[in-house]
Amino acid sequence: MSALRLAGNELRRITAGKLPRLAVIALVLVPLLYGSLYLFANHDPYGRLDHIPAALVMADEGSQELGNAGDKVAKKLQESGAFEWHRVDAKDADAGVRDGKYSFSMTIPKDFSAALGSSGVFQPRQGLITVTTNDANNYLVDTIADKVADEVRQSITSEVGQTAADKFLIGFGTIFSKTQEAANGAGQLADGAGQARDGAAQLDTGQRKLADGATQLSAGLQELTTGLNTLHDKTKDLPASARKLADGAAQVAAGNAQVATEGQHIADVAKQFVGGIDQFNGNVAANLRAAGFTEEQVQRVMGVLGQARQPIDNANTKVQTAATQLNKLATGAKQVSDGAAQLAAQSPALADGISKAATGATKLNTGAAELAAGEKTAVDGTAKLAAGTKQLADGSVQLRDGLTQGLGQIPHPDDPTRGATAQTIGNPVAINAVGDVKAGSYGAGLAPFFLGLATWIGAFVLFLLIKPLSGRAVAAGLPAWRVAIGGWLPAAALGIVQVILLFTVVTTVVGIGANRPLAAFGLLTLASLAFTAILHALNAFFGAVGKFLGLVLLILQLISSGGTFPWQTLPDVLYPLHSVLPMGYVVDGMRHLLYGGSMVSVGKDVLVLLAYLAGALLVSTLAARRQRVWTPSRLKPELVL
């Protein structure tokens, strides 16, 4: 009898009658019900978070700097549709979370806005949002609420950081403009300082000349003082001498006047005498002409007379000249007398003035000496001033150059750039989530695990009806491998039917697509063949205990296959289970085939399943060979399931 015939006999046995056929149908539908319903129920739970009731307490009173930031957060939460938000007071929120009316609550305190703006007044404190959960309502809601709160925190942090950065950049713009003004002022200061330096240098030069002049003045005043003192000493007797001189001059003037008078009298007499002679000559000439003398004779006589009177004329000329000079002398003597009188009258004042001039010159000399000393001090001061103004000029130039260079290092973006920069500072990191492959939904992410799990459960329940080995075939002495394969094929065939139904409903009705549908179906079919072979071997070899071992393997694979969390998160002691049990390889292969990942590891997954299939059939063959020998435990087993 062939293995196929043995399989056919077993199928006819389990479908003989209405109830057995219904039982077979039910067993075939078990994986479909388990896998498809679970994946349907969890296809997109995050898309239905808006059905989860949550309390929102908004107590923020706002602030002058930011307005009411808490109200903005509350409105964003309500508009997001992430949960079914209910704005209530704190008392209702606490009671609702405690009683299960709300899954959790989020409280925005009254000083929330003030806390967000506290850094601007250098009194920093964090804005505190309180999330109150109750694990008795649902544990996963706690995790989801924490995620929502973290997203709210990141959003607020980004917005507040952007606002702060915008103010910060505006401050930089103000600093730039003021620094630019300062640079312009420093340029003007440098120009003025340069002019002050040049002026101070000129002042220093002039001050030195002034000091030299003051020194010369002091020396000249010293000589003047000495001369005036000498003059004072020499002129102290001047009034008495001038008086004597005036008296003598007056006497001289009087004597000269008398002499001049006498001289004038003599001159007048001489003049009259000469006039008489002239008259005498005229008379003689007239008498001679009257006497009959010729004109020539008359002129000859007159010539002789002229020669005779020539000494008289000369004497008369001298007398007249002397009289004139005596008059001049008398006039001069009179003027000298008057001057000497005036000199005698003014000499006391002159002497007193010279005395005062000597005294003033002494004081002036003292002042000039002090001026010279002061000018020397002033020269030192102007030298320091010149040096200081040079340092000021150099420093102002450095200040101007430094401010000008610093301008290029102060950011002063335009409004669009400032806005973009503030946004980047407020939210400096953007996540570019690049996935080589995407599951697409939460249900699709769990599909590889639950498809493999449903396949194992389907294989497990089949052996509630199917006998692992045909007793007649064993008793008939058929080859053990034929008996083993004949006992496995019914379960394998029903397992394939289970996979067809399960895969079809999941990919069409539930809507979980497959990137490589034929390969995914083939791998799931291979997994069903391997799982039915393993459970067949356990039941054939261990009997009723094999069913328990199959359940134990199911539990071990639930925790070690890495279907939900990565298998690396398992405790170290469970690592070997992931490596040796087959479901982890089914999950890995289905992920790559459903999502479109690399095919490199799929080959390894297929080889492992083929190895399990062959090894399980080998164990079933050994079990069939062993059952040829009847033992008391087989005749009367201690446990029957």
GUDO-453292 format. One line per 3 residues: number of its first residue (from 1); their letters; for each residue x, y, z negated of C-alpha. Coordinates in Angstrom, 2 decimals. Layout:
// residues N
NUM> a> X Y Z  ... $
This chain:
// residues 641
1> msa> 0.00 0.00 0.00  1.48 3.36 1.03  1.84 6.42 -1.17 $
4> lrl> -0.77 8.25 0.90  -3.23 5.46 0.39  -2.59 5.46 -3.31 $
7> agn> -3.18 9.23 -3.32  -6.41 8.82 -1.35  -7.69 6.20 -3.79 $
10> elr> -7.02 8.55 -6.71  -8.82 11.41 -5.01  -11.80 9.22 -4.30 $
13> rit> -11.81 8.13 -7.91  -11.91 11.66 -9.31  -14.57 12.81 -6.83 $
16> agk> -16.88 9.87 -7.23  -20.10 11.45 -8.43  -21.55 14.89 -8.72 $
19> lpr> -20.05 15.85 -12.07  -16.55 14.64 -11.19  -16.67 16.66 -7.98 $
22> lav> -17.79 19.71 -9.96  -14.97 19.06 -12.39  -12.46 18.95 -9.53 $
25> ial> -13.85 22.20 -8.13  -13.62 23.79 -11.56  -10.01 22.68 -11.93 $
28> vlv> -9.19 24.02 -8.49  -10.74 27.36 -9.46  -8.87 27.67 -12.79 $
31> pll> -5.76 29.41 -11.30  -8.02 31.62 -9.22  -10.04 32.69 -12.24 $
34> ygs> -7.00 33.18 -14.43  -4.72 34.94 -11.97  -7.13 36.96 -9.84 $
37> lyl> -9.37 38.15 -12.68  -6.42 39.23 -14.79  -4.79 41.08 -11.90 $
40> fan> -8.13 42.62 -10.94  -8.69 43.82 -14.51  -5.17 45.30 -14.67 $
43> hdp> -4.84 46.42 -11.07  -4.51 50.15 -11.96  -5.03 50.80 -15.69 $
46> ygr> -3.18 54.13 -15.52  -5.71 55.35 -13.00  -8.48 54.93 -15.58 $
49> ldh> -6.84 56.72 -18.49  -9.49 59.42 -18.11  -11.89 56.99 -19.78 $
52> ipa> -9.85 56.96 -22.99  -11.32 59.46 -25.48  -8.76 61.78 -27.06 $
55> alv> -9.18 64.70 -29.47  -7.51 68.03 -28.70  -7.12 70.54 -31.53 $
58> mad> -6.14 74.00 -30.26  -5.40 76.30 -33.22  -2.77 78.51 -31.60 $
61> egs> -3.26 82.21 -32.34  -0.92 83.36 -29.56  1.93 85.85 -29.66 $
64> qel> 2.76 89.22 -28.17  5.65 87.85 -26.11  4.02 84.77 -24.56 $
67> gna> 0.31 85.33 -25.01  -1.59 82.19 -25.98  0.72 79.43 -24.76 $
70> gdk> -1.25 76.79 -26.71  -4.44 77.60 -24.84  -2.59 77.25 -21.53 $
73> vak> -1.31 73.83 -22.60  -4.81 72.77 -23.67  -6.30 73.84 -20.35 $
76> klq> -3.61 72.01 -18.41  -4.25 68.85 -20.41  -7.98 69.05 -19.77 $
79> esg> -7.47 69.77 -16.07  -4.95 66.94 -15.68  -7.60 64.26 -16.19 $
82> afe> -5.06 62.08 -17.97  -7.50 61.36 -20.81  -11.07 62.15 -21.76 $
85> whr> -10.16 65.19 -23.82  -12.51 66.59 -26.45  -11.67 69.99 -27.98 $
88> vda> -12.54 69.69 -31.64  -11.32 71.04 -34.95  -8.71 69.33 -37.10 $
91> kda> -11.23 67.74 -39.45  -13.25 66.10 -36.66  -10.04 64.97 -34.93 $
94> dag> -8.69 63.22 -38.04  -12.02 61.58 -38.74  -12.43 60.52 -35.11 $
97> vrd> -8.99 58.90 -34.89  -9.57 57.16 -38.22  -13.01 55.85 -37.22 $
100> gky> -12.04 54.87 -33.68  -14.12 57.56 -31.97  -10.92 58.94 -30.47 $
103> sfs> -7.95 56.79 -29.50  -5.58 59.53 -30.62  -5.46 63.28 -31.23 $
106> mti> -3.10 66.08 -30.20  -2.85 69.18 -32.38  -1.41 72.52 -31.24 $
109> pkd> -0.73 74.56 -34.42  -1.61 78.21 -34.94  2.02 79.40 -34.73 $
112> fsa> 2.81 77.45 -31.55  3.25 80.51 -29.29  5.14 82.39 -31.98 $
115> alg> 7.51 79.45 -32.38  8.14 79.27 -28.62  9.09 82.96 -28.58 $
118> ssg> 11.06 82.84 -31.83  14.42 82.53 -30.07  13.87 85.94 -28.51 $
121> vfq> 14.00 87.56 -31.97  16.85 85.29 -33.15  14.63 83.44 -35.62 $
124> prq> 14.51 80.16 -33.70  12.18 77.34 -34.58  10.58 74.64 -32.49 $
127> gli> 6.99 74.63 -31.38  5.47 71.55 -33.00  2.77 69.48 -31.30 $
130> tvt> 1.37 66.76 -33.55  0.20 63.50 -31.97  -1.88 61.36 -34.34 $
133> tnd> -2.47 57.73 -33.35  -4.08 54.70 -34.91  -2.69 51.34 -33.83 $
136> ann> -5.90 49.77 -35.08  -7.60 51.42 -32.11  -5.05 50.23 -29.55 $
139> ylv> -1.29 49.81 -29.75  -0.55 50.68 -26.11  -2.47 53.95 -26.41 $
142> dti> 0.20 55.02 -28.90  2.88 54.44 -26.28  0.90 56.21 -23.57 $
145> adk> 0.13 59.16 -25.87  3.81 59.50 -26.69  4.58 59.58 -22.98 $
148> vad> 1.94 62.26 -22.38  3.28 64.29 -25.32  6.80 64.01 -23.90 $
151> evr> 5.57 65.20 -20.51  3.82 68.13 -22.21  7.03 68.92 -24.07 $
154> qsi> 9.05 68.82 -20.86  6.50 71.01 -19.08  6.48 73.57 -21.90 $
157> tse> 10.26 73.44 -22.16  10.57 74.07 -18.44  8.08 76.96 -18.50 $
160> vgq> 9.54 78.58 -21.62  13.07 78.00 -20.37  12.14 79.55 -17.03 $
163> taa> 10.64 82.59 -18.76  13.66 82.94 -21.03  16.05 82.50 -18.11 $
166> dkf> 14.13 85.11 -16.11  14.45 87.59 -18.98  18.09 86.58 -19.31 $
169> lig> 18.74 87.28 -15.64  16.81 90.55 -15.82  19.10 91.43 -18.71 $
172> fgt> 22.06 90.62 -16.49  20.61 92.93 -13.86  20.30 95.66 -16.47 $
175> ifs> 23.85 94.98 -17.61  24.99 95.18 -13.99  23.29 98.53 -13.38 $
178> ktq> 24.53 99.95 -16.67  28.02 98.59 -15.99  27.86 100.15 -12.56 $
181> eaa> 26.93 103.45 -14.17  29.74 102.93 -16.65  32.13 102.18 -13.76 $
184> nga> 31.06 105.37 -12.03  31.46 107.24 -15.30  34.84 105.58 -15.80 $
187> gql> 35.82 106.74 -12.32  34.83 110.28 -13.23  36.62 109.86 -16.55 $
190> adg> 39.71 108.64 -14.70  39.58 111.68 -12.41  39.08 114.01 -15.38 $
193> agq> 41.76 112.22 -17.36  44.12 112.61 -14.40  43.36 116.30 -14.28 $
196> ard> 43.76 116.51 -18.05  47.11 114.71 -17.73  48.29 117.19 -15.10 $
199> gaa> 46.96 120.10 -17.14  48.60 118.76 -20.28  51.87 118.44 -18.39 $
202> qld> 51.55 122.02 -17.19  50.55 123.09 -20.69  53.62 121.34 -22.08 $
205> tgq> 55.83 123.11 -19.53  54.22 126.47 -20.25  54.38 125.85 -23.97 $
208> rkl> 58.08 125.17 -23.72  58.53 128.40 -21.78  56.43 130.19 -24.39 $
211> adg> 58.58 128.68 -27.11  61.71 129.89 -25.33  60.10 133.34 -24.95 $
214> atq> 59.12 133.33 -28.63  62.70 132.50 -29.53  63.97 135.29 -27.30 $
217> lsa> 61.34 137.64 -28.76  62.43 136.74 -32.24  66.06 137.47 -31.34 $
220> glq> 65.14 140.75 -29.61  62.99 141.82 -32.54  65.90 141.06 -34.82 $
223> elt> 68.08 143.39 -32.78  65.27 145.97 -32.66  64.87 145.76 -36.41 $
226> tgl> 68.61 146.25 -36.88  68.63 149.20 -34.45  65.57 150.80 -36.05 $
229> ntl> 67.07 150.42 -39.48  70.26 152.03 -38.19  68.24 154.78 -36.53 $
232> hdk> 66.34 155.29 -39.75  69.57 155.62 -41.65  70.94 158.08 -39.09 $
235> tkd> 67.76 160.20 -38.86  66.89 160.49 -42.52  68.60 163.97 -42.61 $
238> lpa> 67.09 165.00 -39.26  64.33 167.30 -40.69  66.83 169.46 -42.64 $
241> sar> 69.27 169.60 -39.73  66.45 170.40 -37.32  65.33 173.23 -39.59 $
244> kla> 68.83 174.68 -39.69  69.02 174.29 -35.93  65.68 176.10 -35.57 $
247> dga> 66.85 178.96 -37.77  70.14 179.33 -35.91  68.36 179.14 -32.56 $
250> aqv> 65.97 181.86 -33.65  68.92 184.08 -34.60  70.64 183.37 -31.30 $
253> aag> 67.41 184.06 -29.44  67.03 187.42 -31.23  70.66 188.41 -30.49 $
256> naq> 70.32 187.32 -26.88  67.17 189.35 -26.58  68.99 192.50 -27.80 $
259> vat> 71.91 191.83 -25.49  69.50 191.27 -22.60  67.77 194.56 -23.43 $
262> egq> 71.02 196.47 -23.49  72.19 194.75 -20.39  68.98 195.62 -18.62 $
265> hia> 69.38 199.24 -19.71  72.88 199.31 -18.30  71.62 197.70 -15.10 $
268> dva> 68.92 200.30 -14.79  71.47 203.11 -15.30  73.81 201.51 -12.76 $
271> kqf> 70.97 201.20 -10.35  70.01 204.81 -10.80  73.68 205.80 -10.32 $
274> vgg> 73.89 203.83 -7.10  70.63 205.41 -6.02  72.14 208.83 -6.69 $
277> idq> 75.15 207.95 -4.58  72.89 206.83 -1.75  71.04 210.17 -2.03 $
280> fng> 74.40 212.01 -2.12  75.53 210.20 1.02  72.32 211.18 2.74 $
283> nva> 72.73 214.77 1.70  76.37 214.82 2.90  75.39 213.37 6.27 $
286> anl> 72.61 215.88 6.61  74.87 218.77 5.63  77.54 217.63 8.06 $
289> raa> 75.08 217.40 10.89  73.78 220.75 9.82  77.31 222.13 9.81 $
292> gft> 77.65 221.00 13.36  79.65 217.81 12.94  79.20 215.29 15.57 $
295> eeq> 77.52 212.07 14.88  80.78 210.30 15.31  82.38 212.58 12.82 $
298> vqr> 79.49 212.15 10.49  79.76 208.37 10.73  83.49 208.57 10.22 $
301> vmg> 82.98 210.60 7.06  80.21 208.25 5.97  82.54 205.30 6.55 $
304> vlg> 85.17 206.88 4.40  82.58 207.52 1.71  81.30 204.01 2.07 $
307> qar> 84.69 202.60 1.50  85.12 204.92 -1.46  81.88 203.70 -3.05 $
310> qpi> 82.42 200.04 -2.35  83.80 199.30 -5.83  80.82 201.04 -7.31 $
313> dna> 78.43 198.88 -5.28  80.27 195.75 -6.29  80.15 196.75 -9.93 $
316> ntk> 76.48 197.53 -9.65  75.83 194.07 -8.13  77.66 192.41 -11.00 $
319> vqt> 75.82 194.51 -13.54  72.47 193.58 -11.98  73.44 189.91 -11.87 $
322> aat> 74.61 189.98 -15.46  71.41 191.69 -16.54  69.35 188.99 -14.78 $
325> qln> 71.37 186.21 -16.42  71.14 187.92 -19.78  67.38 187.96 -19.34 $
328> kla> 67.41 184.28 -18.44  69.65 183.57 -21.37  67.35 185.47 -23.66 $
331> tga> 64.39 183.53 -22.22  66.21 180.20 -22.60  67.34 181.06 -26.06 $
334> kqv> 63.76 181.91 -26.85  62.65 178.52 -25.46  65.42 176.76 -27.39 $
337> sdg> 64.36 178.62 -30.47  60.75 177.59 -29.92  61.82 173.95 -29.21 $
340> aaq> 64.03 173.87 -32.23  61.15 175.23 -34.27  58.89 172.49 -32.89 $
343> laa> 61.63 169.92 -33.47  62.00 171.16 -37.00  58.23 170.96 -37.43 $
346> qsp> 58.00 167.39 -35.90  61.20 165.85 -37.21  59.66 164.90 -40.61 $
349> ala> 56.90 162.99 -38.80  59.52 161.49 -36.46  61.64 160.40 -39.37 $
352> dgi> 58.60 158.97 -41.09  57.58 157.20 -37.84  61.05 155.75 -37.44 $
355> ska> 60.88 154.54 -41.03  57.51 152.97 -40.43  58.72 151.53 -37.11 $
358> atg> 61.66 149.96 -38.91  59.36 148.51 -41.54  56.93 147.25 -38.85 $
361> atk> 59.80 145.84 -36.83  60.92 143.93 -39.90  57.46 142.48 -40.30 $
364> lnt> 57.23 141.85 -36.58  60.55 140.07 -36.71  59.29 137.87 -39.52 $
367> gaa> 56.13 137.10 -37.52  58.17 136.42 -34.42  60.31 133.95 -36.38 $
370> ela> 57.16 132.25 -37.59  55.80 132.33 -34.03  58.98 130.69 -32.76 $
373> age> 58.70 127.98 -35.42  55.00 127.53 -34.57  55.78 127.37 -30.90 $
376> kta> 58.30 124.65 -31.61  55.61 122.70 -33.44  53.22 123.48 -30.57 $
379> vdg> 55.79 122.11 -28.12  55.86 118.85 -30.09  52.06 118.82 -30.02 $
382> tak> 51.81 119.51 -26.33  54.40 116.80 -25.68  52.25 114.35 -27.65 $
385> laa> 49.18 115.70 -25.88  50.83 115.15 -22.51  51.80 111.60 -23.51 $
388> gtk> 48.31 110.96 -24.88  46.56 112.31 -21.81  48.83 110.14 -19.66 $
391> qla> 47.82 107.10 -21.71  44.22 108.25 -21.45  44.54 108.60 -17.69 $
394> dgs> 46.18 105.17 -17.37  43.60 103.62 -19.70  40.67 105.23 -17.90 $
397> vql> 42.03 103.94 -14.57  42.30 100.45 -16.07  38.79 100.84 -17.47 $
400> rdg> 37.47 101.91 -14.08  39.26 99.07 -12.28  38.18 96.54 -14.94 $
403> ltq> 34.55 97.63 -14.78  34.64 97.59 -10.98  36.12 94.09 -10.97 $
406> glg> 33.70 93.00 -13.69  30.76 94.10 -11.56  31.52 91.31 -9.13 $
409> qip> 31.34 88.77 -11.95  28.00 89.95 -13.35  25.09 88.13 -11.66 $
412> hpd> 22.52 90.51 -10.20  20.31 88.43 -7.89  17.33 89.81 -6.04 $
415> dpt> 13.83 88.94 -7.22  13.34 85.73 -5.17  16.81 84.46 -6.09 $
418> rga> 16.29 85.39 -9.73  12.98 83.53 -9.79  14.49 80.43 -8.20 $
421> taq> 17.49 80.59 -10.54  15.27 80.98 -13.60  13.21 78.00 -12.45 $
424> tig> 16.36 75.92 -12.01  17.71 76.95 -15.42  14.37 76.18 -17.05 $
427> npv> 14.19 72.81 -15.31  17.76 72.04 -14.24  17.29 68.34 -13.51 $
430> ain> 14.89 66.98 -10.94  14.42 63.24 -10.72  14.58 61.87 -7.22 $
433> avg> 13.08 58.46 -7.80  14.29 56.38 -4.88  13.04 52.82 -4.86 $
436> dvk> 14.39 50.26 -2.44  11.03 48.57 -2.75  7.81 49.59 -4.48 $
439> ags> 5.23 47.39 -6.14  2.59 50.03 -5.60  0.49 49.54 -8.72 $
442> yga> 0.56 48.12 -12.22  -1.33 45.02 -11.08  1.06 44.48 -8.19 $
445> gla> 3.93 44.75 -10.63  2.46 41.91 -12.73  1.38 39.80 -9.73 $
448> pff> 4.58 37.68 -9.40  4.36 36.71 -13.06  0.66 35.90 -13.12 $
451> lgl> 0.70 34.11 -9.77  3.44 31.82 -11.08  1.70 31.47 -14.44 $
454> atw> -1.65 30.66 -12.79  0.07 28.06 -10.61  1.52 26.32 -13.67 $
457> iga> -1.81 26.42 -15.50  -3.52 25.06 -12.39  -1.05 22.19 -12.22 $
460> fvl> -1.46 21.57 -15.95  -5.27 21.25 -15.86  -5.21 18.90 -12.87 $
463> fll> -3.78 16.13 -15.00  -6.79 16.36 -17.25  -8.50 14.29 -14.51 $
466> ikp> -5.74 12.82 -12.42  -3.87 9.75 -13.65  -0.14 10.24 -13.20 $
469> lsg> 0.44 6.60 -12.12  -1.85 3.98 -10.69  -1.99 1.00 -13.05 $
472> rav> -3.09 -1.34 -10.25  -0.17 -0.27 -8.10  2.25 -0.79 -10.95 $
475> aag> 0.73 -4.19 -11.73  0.87 -5.12 -8.06  4.61 -4.58 -8.10 $
478> lpa> 4.72 -1.82 -5.53  7.99 0.08 -5.31  8.35 2.56 -8.12 $
481> wrv> 9.05 5.52 -5.81  5.89 4.76 -3.85  3.83 4.55 -7.00 $
484> aig> 5.37 7.79 -8.28  4.78 9.72 -5.05  1.29 8.23 -4.71 $
487> gwl> 0.48 9.47 -8.21  1.88 12.96 -7.49  0.30 13.63 -4.09 $
490> paa> -3.31 14.13 -5.34  -2.16 16.81 -7.74  0.08 18.30 -5.04 $
493> alg> -2.82 18.46 -2.57  -5.18 20.07 -5.08  -2.40 22.41 -6.12 $
496> ivq> -2.04 23.58 -2.52  -5.79 24.23 -2.42  -5.43 26.22 -5.64 $
499> vil> -2.61 28.29 -4.08  -4.63 28.95 -0.90  -7.61 30.23 -2.87 $
502> lft> -5.50 32.20 -5.34  -3.24 33.87 -2.77  -6.13 34.69 -0.43 $
505> vvt> -8.28 36.34 -3.10  -5.37 38.24 -4.68  -4.11 39.67 -1.38 $
508> tvv> -7.55 40.47 0.09  -10.16 40.96 -2.62  -7.91 42.28 -5.42 $
511> gig> -5.91 44.26 -2.88  -2.34 43.33 -3.82  -0.50 43.30 -0.53 $
514> anr> 2.49 41.17 0.42  5.39 42.49 2.45  6.18 38.97 3.67 $
517> pla> 2.84 37.14 3.28  3.79 33.82 4.92  7.05 33.53 3.01 $
520> afg> 5.29 34.51 -0.23  2.59 31.92 0.38  5.23 29.33 1.17 $
523> llt> 7.20 30.04 -2.01  4.04 29.92 -4.14  3.12 26.62 -2.47 $
526> las> 6.60 25.26 -3.22  6.21 26.45 -6.82  2.88 24.56 -7.06 $
529> laf> 4.50 21.41 -5.67  7.39 21.72 -8.13  5.10 22.45 -11.09 $
532> tai> 2.75 19.54 -10.29  5.82 17.30 -9.94  7.18 18.44 -13.32 $
535> lha> 3.87 17.98 -15.12  3.34 14.66 -13.31  6.75 13.48 -14.52 $
538> lna> 6.02 14.57 -18.11  2.65 12.80 -18.14  4.07 9.69 -16.43 $
541> ffg> 7.08 9.42 -18.67  5.67 10.56 -22.03  2.01 9.80 -21.66 $
544> avg> -0.26 11.92 -23.88  2.78 13.63 -25.40  3.67 14.85 -21.90 $
547> kfl> 0.58 17.09 -21.88  1.79 18.71 -25.10  5.27 19.12 -23.63 $
550> glv> 3.74 20.78 -20.57  1.98 23.25 -22.87  5.25 23.89 -24.73 $
553> lli> 7.04 24.55 -21.44  4.26 26.96 -20.51  4.83 28.91 -23.73 $
556> lql> 8.61 28.94 -23.29  8.27 30.20 -19.74  5.81 32.89 -20.80 $
559> iss> 8.45 34.45 -22.99  11.57 33.80 -20.90  10.61 34.32 -17.25 $
562> ggt> 10.93 38.12 -17.35  7.50 38.64 -15.87  6.71 41.78 -17.89 $
565> fpw> 9.86 43.20 -19.45  13.28 42.50 -17.89  14.57 39.15 -19.12 $
568> qtl> 17.75 40.91 -20.31  15.68 42.38 -23.17  15.19 38.92 -24.65 $
571> pdv> 17.06 37.92 -27.79  20.38 36.35 -26.87  19.28 32.95 -28.11 $
574> lyp> 16.56 32.82 -25.42  18.86 33.67 -22.49  19.46 29.97 -21.63 $
577> lhs> 15.69 29.40 -21.28  15.49 31.97 -18.50  18.33 30.27 -16.67 $
580> vlp> 17.05 26.68 -16.87  13.25 26.94 -16.64  11.70 27.23 -13.16 $
583> mgy> 9.12 30.00 -13.62  11.77 32.77 -13.81  12.91 31.77 -10.32 $
586> vvd> 9.32 31.82 -9.06  8.82 35.33 -10.48  12.09 36.54 -8.94 $
589> gmr> 11.34 35.10 -5.52  7.75 36.38 -5.45  8.90 39.90 -6.31 $
592> hll> 11.24 40.01 -3.36  8.66 38.55 -0.98  5.68 40.60 -2.18 $
595> ygg> 7.53 43.94 -2.39  9.97 43.51 0.49  13.24 43.12 -1.39 $
598> smv> 16.45 41.41 -0.37  16.22 37.81 0.70  19.60 36.91 -0.74 $
601> svg> 18.32 35.63 -4.08  15.22 34.00 -2.55  17.35 31.21 -1.14 $
604> kdv> 18.65 30.46 -4.64  15.08 30.46 -5.99  13.97 28.00 -3.29 $
607> lvl> 16.91 25.68 -4.00  16.15 25.66 -7.73  12.49 24.79 -7.09 $
610> lay> 13.47 22.07 -4.64  15.87 20.71 -7.23  13.09 20.68 -9.85 $
613> lag> 10.75 19.00 -7.34  13.25 16.27 -6.51  14.30 15.82 -10.13 $
616> all> 10.69 15.57 -11.31  9.88 12.95 -8.64  12.95 11.02 -9.72 $
619> vst> 11.76 11.08 -13.33  8.30 9.95 -12.17  9.94 7.09 -10.30 $
622> laa> 11.80 6.05 -13.43  8.54 6.24 -15.38  6.81 4.01 -12.80 $
625> rrq> 9.63 1.52 -13.00  9.48 1.52 -16.79  5.72 0.93 -16.82 $
628> rvw> 6.15 -2.41 -15.12  6.95 -3.74 -18.57  3.97 -3.83 -20.94 $
631> tps> 4.67 -2.95 -24.52  2.45 -2.87 -27.62  2.39 0.92 -27.49 $
634> rlk> 0.99 0.80 -23.95  -1.58 -1.78 -24.84  -2.70 0.18 -27.89 $
637> pel> -1.40 3.76 -27.77  -1.35 5.78 -30.99  -2.64 8.92 -29.28 $
640> vl> -5.04 9.16 -26.38  -5.91 12.47 -24.67 $
